[in-house]
Amino acid sequence: MKSFKDIYKNSENKIAGIAAAPGIVIGKVYLFTKEKLEISKAPITNSEEAIINFEEALRQSKKELNKIFGIAREKMDEVRAAIFEAQLMILDDPILLSNIEKRIKDEMIQPEFIVADEISKYQELMIISHESYMKERAHDIEDIKHRIIRNLQKKRWQSKIEKNLIVVSEALTPADTLLFSRSESLGFVTDHGGLTSHAAIISRSLNIPAVVGTHNASTLIKDGDTIIVDGFHGYIITNPTEVQLNFFTEKQKKLYEIQKGLEELKDQPAVTMDGKEVNLEANVDVTGEIDIVITSSAKGIGLYRSEQILNELGTFPDEEEQTVIYSKLASRIYPKFVTIRAFDIGGDKFRFSEYKEPNPFLGLRGIRFLLENESLFRTQIRAVLRSSENKNIKFMIPMISTLDEVWRTQKIIQECKSELKKEKIKFDNHIKIGIMVEVPSAAVMAKDYAEEIDFISIGTNDLIQYMMAVDRGNDLVSNLYQEFSPVIIRTIDHIVSAAKESKIPVSICGEMAADTLAIPLLVGLGLDSLSMSPGTILYAKRIIRGFEFKKAKTLAEECLQCKTEVEIQKKVKKFFDDNNISRTRNIL
Amino acid sequence: MIEKIVKIVNKAGLHTRPAATIVKLAAKYKSEFFIYRDGMSINGKSIIGVMTLAAEIGSELKLTFEGPDEQQACDEIVAYFERGFDEL
């Protein structure tokens, strides 16, 4: 049987991108091109008629946007949906509209030219700004301009496409992605965008395979082509050969079978053959993913990345807005719990000062940033507390590297609690506060931290990066990013022992928890909980149900004696073979 | 006419939400309302105009109000700036 490597190695018809949402689809392409509108500068004879046309175009545009706004509110939450509200306001902008109408009368040329000319003036001002969010804003304005002009030209709004197609486009606006998802699109491929682009986030939350950031897929692929989208590896195969088609059809079948088999596990506990239960929890990026979490049989949300709200909004939500988001989250997941991680952002993501950090990963990140921006931190703490009335929220602090940071955080939380008591607002007075252990200094002192807090969550991505002093995005050294390095295994063991000694729960929420190969070892090391993307929970459950805790413990003990990553990997793989557990990796 | 200099004091600056609020506040008054920045003047009743202002924390803007209810308009809008768009 060929592997993915074999298939991709010699394929000249592959296009590489970023794997934004998992899954494999084979299907026909709908090439979505934002029609380049021909704008006529022709003279007109009747300005009154032109203005009536213009007003009709505005009405139509409003109708469209209201529809999108409605879908957005249904699929996303109120605050995120608000990006469309500003667009709607522009359609009512008295200054813009009166300028356009006046120019139509004065200049007697086609309204579409005047609309383009007037709106472009604003866009140019935005594009010359140094602020990166202004360029985003210019894109939003482009969307509105395009919409009005299309309606002036009475061109149809493409809100529906034929069902079951793969949408390929240069870029997809949030509006496009939402609309196409309603046409049961099979997959999304875009030239631009990264993992946090709207298209990526929405595809993940809707379970639609997607590959983004391909640079030029939309020029290489033609409408009606058959393509394969591999949302696991981030590749697209154009006009596949018979061999490729067979290969991926086979994979799809296997995937389907696994998923079908997995479905049956939904109501079964994640328990080893000798009765040790492991809590499988979900990592959540966007509110839209909660539906998937609820059906995934997760025990709760082990990691809610609150900074994603900023990514989507482009700005900081205030206390009220955060309270709405967190309360909704907590009530949707109730009686299960949600662990909200405080905003984990660095100076490079949201620029508040002129100072550009030379090394942001060693800079003002996580708790360091929050303590520097205390009023902002307080809005989040107050919002989290205000949403905790049903006692199913835990609060987690990222990037802790000194005990002092823990104490300062606790003091601020205490102050916020006193304020809320005075204001007679209800909250969970015993809300559990935990930390992420992801910096070596915190790992070494784990025992001292464990005495101060309610739980520990190990963030393996950063922990490995900082322990090994390696940037995994840097190809020159990424081979040193070793999940199974003895250093990492021993460090995890050290943290787990510290937590056990203080009798507090310890979980893992990095990508390592989702690496099916690592699961027996992590369970053997004594982790109580593993938090992963909701889509991988059932895969993990299948593995856990396939071995004995006793044996996993022995495996862990052996691995703790190893000196190299290779030795550990060998032992782990042998464990799978010895216990007859098939690894998903082999199939996918 | 009333003229006022205001300073942006919230962290995120004049982003979309405060821009929308300013425009909604201005719409309640008959008076003309302009925002000046770096030699550029923007009609404060225009959302698309206010959205073009990338005013980050620390930047100063000049506001002018002119009309029958200029004092009330000025009071309410300047107060909103001073409250850091209610984001402090």
Interface residues (C-beta under 8 A of the other chain):
Chain A: A82 I83 E85 A86 M89 I90 D92 D93 P94 I95 L96 I119 Y122 L125 M126 S129 H130 E131 Y133 M134 R137 I141 G314 T315 F316 D318 F350 F352 N373 S375 L376 T379
Chain B: K11 A12 G13 H15 T16 R17 A19 A20 V23 A27 M40 N43 K45 S46 I47 I48 G49 M51 T52 A54 E56 I57 D86 E87 L88
